[in-house]
Amino acid sequence: MNIELSYLIGPLSGSIIGYFTNWLAIKMMFRPHQPKYIFGMKVPFTPGLIPKERGRLAEAVGSSISENLMNREVLEKNLLSEDMITKIGDGYDTFIAKQKVNTESLRTFLGHFLSKDDLDKIQSDTGSELAAQIHSRLADSNLGTMLAHAAVEHAISKMENSLLGIAFNAEQFLILLQEPAEHLLSKHINQIISNNSEEIITNLIGQESDKLLDTPVCDLLRGHDEQLDQLRAILLDGYRQVISIHLPKILSTIDISRIIRDRINELDIEEGEKIILAVMNKELRAIVWLGALLGCVIGAFSRLF
């Protein structure tokens, strides 16, 4: 019995020592979080390896991610892959399919993304700006002159072809009146445009925009499949251009390495320990039990030899 027990002591003690040493080594990677002192002298191996080397580790991790995982080539390869393009296209198709049966008004639909005040402000500002531009174009144009000329020409034509015009041969008389009549009428039309057109246009735009906002989304999309397909192509092409042209500019203005380094350095040690243990718990436990297994093997061989 004593001989059999002696054969078990070596492997058992080796397993315990191997398990404990690996468990302690893993613990010492994180703990203690702060250096410890005895009689003013710093205790060796304090703080733990990761808290002690956090700055160097943060620099290494930041540089590695920036150079190998978040560089232009890797991001472009993933963001412009056929799988990504397909996902974006499928997302667009799904969205449009839902809106084709969406009976809520455009106003209600936009209300999911904008507050009522924001929507009212956009409607008001857009209407006012559009009305001001149209008013400015009308005021700068010769619309009054063209309208006056057309109106006088029409009036003269009617009078010339009337019985009164034919009877009195009024053609020459009407020709003499044409220029001053056009000038006077043009002046009044231009004055009306200058004084009243902006208000009239604003009211018309407001009425039309209200009709548009109160129209069901499905009605707005009905019969516009060709335009929706064109919009899909424009969206995908725009996405490709943004990634190809603007991604390098964006990356050049963002120091990814510094962002990652600063985030790691700002991370609380205890929180960082929890994150690492949560990610690598299975692997770290395997290391501990591997230590026990190796200790058992070494203990068995030491007893045999």
Disulfide bonds with the S-S distance in Angstrom:
none
